[in-house]
Amino acid sequence: MILAALLTSVGINLGLCSLFFTLYSLLRKQPCNLTVYAPRLVSERKRQEGAQSNLERLLASTDWVREAWETTEEEFLSTAGLDAFVFMRIFVFR
């Protein structure tokens, strides 16, 4: 009985994780959400709204995961700022 509950919990969590992963991948590419997901890039005029084709905006991609893992601390500090850097260092223990 406990094993069934564990497997149910794992299934629900994996399903929700994949749903949220897919939704984030799709929503971050939409032009109407550009100011939400990349406000600094928009304000510095480094990212334009019409940069992707319609088909690319409708397909979920995992490129952002690789870029997040490969980001150095210096890049993160210069992009996100000191407050976000300190907040992330709380969770990253090296």
C-alpha positions, -999 to +999 in steps of 0.1 A: +000+000+000+028+025+008+046+016-025+014+024-044+012+058-027+049+065-035+044+056-071+013+077-074+032+107-058+061+102-082+038+100-112+019+131-102+051+151-095+067+140-128+035+149-147+033+183-131+070+189-137+068+181-174+037+202-177+053+233-161+085+227-180+066+227-213+045+257-204+075+277-195+093+267-227+063+278-248+053+310-229+088+325-227+089+326-265+057+345-270+061+382-279+035+394-253+055+378-225+089+392-235+088+419-209+081+393-182+108+368-190+135+392-203+129+427-190+165+438-188+172+426-223+142+445-236+152+477-217+187+476-231+174+469-266+193+436-269+163+416-277+136+423-303+100+410-303+099+396-339+131+377-338+116+342-341+093+327-367+058+316-358+067+279-359+097+284-335+074+302-310+050+272-309+076+245-303+089+238-268+127+239-266+152+229-240+180+253-250+174+275-220+182+246-196+217+241-211+223+278-211+213+280-174+237+252-165+266+267-184+263+302-171+293+313-150+290+332-118+304+363-134+278+362-162+250+356-137+262+385-116+264+409-145+230+398-159+208+393-128+224+417-103+239+414-069+206+406-051+197+377-073+233+364-072+232+364-033+198+347-033+210+320-057+242+314-037+220+305-007+208+275-026+240+265-044+265+250-020+300+243-034 
